[in-house]
Amino acid sequence: MTDSQTTTPFALVTGTTGFIAARLVPALIDDGWRVRATGRRPRPDDLADAAEYQPADLVSDDLGGLCAGITHVFHLAGASSSKSTQEEMDRNNVDATARLLDAAGRGPLERFLHMSSTSIYGEEKQLPIPVREDVEPNASRGYGKAKWGAEQEVWARSRRGMPAVVLRPVTVYGPGATKLLASAILDTAIERAAGLPRLAVAAEPMEQRLLHVDDLIAACLHLARSPEAVGRAFNVVDGIYPSSHDVAEVLADCFGMDVEVGGEGLDEDRRRTVHQHLVDQGMEPAILFTPDRLRLMTKTNRNNRLSTEALESTGFRFTRTDFAAAVADNVDWYRAKKWLPADF
Ligand SMILES: NC(=O)c1ccc[n+]([C@@H]2O[C@H](COP(=O)([O-])OP(=O)(O)OC[C@H]3O[C@@H](n4cnc5c(N)ncnc54)[C@H](OP(=O)(O)O)[C@@H]3O)[C@@H](O)[C@H]2O)c1
């Protein structure tokens, strides 16, 4: 064993004021890791006491102190299109990743685990299906391009010997999520609050792909230790692929509604009015309200199906594959947090 392998693993987790990293920190602590968390904002109130916290902007601050003594980096900080311009996405994905890699590489680093995204594959050019990790990516939107730019920084250091691992998850949902499926859940609650008995969904079914945050966290812990993971990328998707009609059934069921295939639902103005009413009644406006209703279910992707052979060949198994039960738990979590009204 080398000296570095005998030290206690010391994890730096970036992006801990965000959704996924906030769930990763307690999982690492429960698994016996020493953790230093970071984000741009002050220490989150609900961050585990056992975690150190150092605020830093990865683009502009000196990262030497942040990376001091770190053996494992879990790099989850990044910017997505829901809240950022293209310039912000490039800066906070590509530049931030390059600076962090260089700072971490100066210490006793044993593994750099980078959170990328399947958006790097793009939606326009048909790739061989199921999409494998060794295909040439073809990002078609700004977010995917920024995530691919960040990956390039990782692979450049990996070629020079840095022990890097890349995860490429699809849309992630679960407790703490504020976008994507969360917004569709909010849309359903809004129409239920408006008294609609049915949740309308577009007639043409669209295949979805989703991943519960618990499975992504489990994959992070697994790949941080798996000896064969170094130098490789891994798609992370639960392999279920419900249609938009299936998703609508599950959402409607959580709110005691039926599904209406081919209907339109409320217009944006009415949805905004009901949303504001719910906030005035005490609902926390934590979940992102999107002008487009059920926006998640309107996107088509010719490269929807992904291979998970690489991840499963390392011994990893997905556990949150009962989609209806997982969404029902998620809705209960939102109700308990008052991110959704509690009374229906
Ligand atoms: N959520 C998904 O469905 C999904 C799917 C595929 C891949 N991913 C990837 O997974 C990662 C985590 O996603 P998430 O949904 O948890 O994101 P999130 O909730 O938007 O959180 C992003 C985090 O990154 C931090 N950040 C951004 N720019 C930074 C900078 N310059 N310096 C320091 N911190 C910075 C943010 O800090 P502030 O709080 O200060 O803004 C926040 O803590 C991202 O890399 C994302 O691309 C997410």
The ligand as an SDF file (V2000), in Angstrom:
LIG
                    3D

 48 52  0  0  0  0  0  0  0  0999 V2000
  -30.5250   17.4340  -11.5190 N   0  0  0  0  0  0  0  0  0  0  0  0
  -30.4550   16.6500  -12.5970 C   0  0  0  0  0  0  0  0  0  0  0  0
  -31.4830   16.1320  -13.0960 O   0  0  0  0  0  0  0  0  0  0  0  0
  -29.1170   16.3630  -13.2220 C   0  0  0  0  0  0  0  0  0  0  0  0
  -29.0660   15.4550  -14.3010 C   0  0  0  0  0  0  0  0  0  0  0  0
  -27.8270   15.1890  -14.8970 C   0  0  0  0  0  0  0  0  0  0  0  0
  -26.6830   15.8010  -14.4080 C   0  0  0  0  0  0  0  0  0  0  0  0
  -26.7560   16.6860  -13.3760 N   0  0  0  0  0  0  0  0  0  0  0  0
  -25.5190   17.3160  -12.8950 C   0  0  0  0  0  0  0  0  0  0  0  0
  -25.3950   17.0350  -11.5120 O   0  0  0  0  0  0  0  0  0  0  0  0
  -24.7790   18.1260  -10.8420 C   0  0  0  0  0  0  0  0  0  0  0  0
  -25.6400   18.5600   -9.6570 C   0  0  0  0  0  0  0  0  0  0  0  0
  -26.9460   18.8880  -10.1510 O   0  0  0  0  0  0  0  0  0  0  0  0
  -28.0350   19.5680   -9.1990 P   0  0  0  0  0  0  0  0  0  0  0  0
  -29.3510   19.3380   -9.8450 O   0  0  0  0  0  0  0  0  0  0  0  0
  -27.7930   19.1670   -7.7910 O   0  0  0  0  0  0  0  0  0  0  0  0
  -27.6420   21.1000   -9.3940 O   0  0  0  0  0  0  0  0  0  0  0  0
  -28.1500   22.3850   -8.5950 P   0  0  0  0  0  0  0  0  0  0  0  0
  -29.2080   22.0450   -7.6130 O   0  0  0  0  0  0  0  0  0  0  0  0
  -28.4200   23.4310   -9.6310 O   0  0  0  0  0  0  0  0  0  0  0  0
  -26.8550   22.8180   -7.7700 O   0  0  0  0  0  0  0  0  0  0  0  0
  -25.7100   23.2980   -8.4210 C   0  0  0  0  0  0  0  0  0  0  0  0
  -24.6560   23.6220   -7.3770 C   0  0  0  0  0  0  0  0  0  0  0  0
  -23.4740   24.0940   -8.0490 O   0  0  0  0  0  0  0  0  0  0  0  0
  -23.0360   25.2490   -7.3680 C   0  0  0  0  0  0  0  0  0  0  0  0
  -22.2310   26.1010   -8.2620 N   0  0  0  0  0  0  0  0  0  0  0  0
  -22.5380   26.5510   -9.4910 C   0  0  0  0  0  0  0  0  0  0  0  0
  -21.5410   27.3210   -9.9600 N   0  0  0  0  0  0  0  0  0  0  0  0
  -20.5860   27.3370   -8.9970 C   0  0  0  0  0  0  0  0  0  0  0  0
  -19.3210   27.9590   -8.8710 C   0  0  0  0  0  0  0  0  0  0  0  0
  -18.8290   28.7530   -9.8290 N   0  0  0  0  0  0  0  0  0  0  0  0
  -18.6150   27.7810   -7.7340 N   0  0  0  0  0  0  0  0  0  0  0  0
  -19.1090   27.0160   -6.7310 C   0  0  0  0  0  0  0  0  0  0  0  0
  -20.2970   26.3890   -6.7860 N   0  0  0  0  0  0  0  0  0  0  0  0
  -21.0250   26.5590   -7.9100 C   0  0  0  0  0  0  0  0  0  0  0  0
  -24.3270   25.9220   -6.9350 C   0  0  0  0  0  0  0  0  0  0  0  0
  -24.0580   26.9180   -5.9730 O   0  0  0  0  0  0  0  0  0  0  0  0
  -25.1410   28.0710   -5.6440 P   0  0  0  0  0  0  0  0  0  0  0  0
  -26.0720   27.4610   -4.6650 O   0  0  0  0  0  0  0  0  0  0  0  0
  -24.3360   29.1800   -5.1090 O   0  0  0  0  0  0  0  0  0  0  0  0
  -25.8120   28.4260   -6.9490 O   0  0  0  0  0  0  0  0  0  0  0  0
  -25.0670   24.6970   -6.3950 C   0  0  0  0  0  0  0  0  0  0  0  0
  -24.5530   24.3350   -5.1260 O   0  0  0  0  0  0  0  0  0  0  0  0
  -24.5750   19.2270  -11.8820 C   0  0  0  0  0  0  0  0  0  0  0  0
  -23.2560   19.1750  -12.3340 O   0  0  0  0  0  0  0  0  0  0  0  0
  -25.5400   18.8380  -12.9960 C   0  0  0  0  0  0  0  0  0  0  0  0
  -25.0780   19.2810  -14.2570 O   0  0  0  0  0  0  0  0  0  0  0  0
  -27.9540   16.9810  -12.7720 C   0  0  0  0  0  0  0  0  0  0  0  0
  1  2  1  0
  2  3  2  0
  2  4  1  0
  4  5  1  0
  4 48  2  0
  5  6  2  0
  6  7  1  0
  7  8  2  0
  8  9  1  0
  8 48  1  0
  9 10  1  0
  9 46  1  0
 10 11  1  0
 11 12  1  0
 11 44  1  0
 12 13  1  0
 13 14  1  0
 14 15  2  0
 14 16  1  0
 14 17  1  0
 17 18  1  0
 18 19  2  0
 18 20  1  0
 18 21  1  0
 21 22  1  0
 22 23  1  0
 23 24  1  0
 23 42  1  0
 24 25  1  0
 25 26  1  0
 25 36  1  0
 26 27  1  0
 26 35  1  0
 27 28  2  0
 28 29  1  0
 29 30  1  0
 29 35  2  0
 30 31  1  0
 30 32  2  0
 32 33  1  0
 33 34  2  0
 34 35  1  0
 36 37  1  0
 36 42  1  0
 37 38  1  0
 38 39  2  0
 38 40  1  0
 38 41  1  0
 42 43  1  0
 44 45  1  0
 44 46  1  0
 46 47  1  0
M  CHG  2   8   1  16  -1
M  END
$$$$
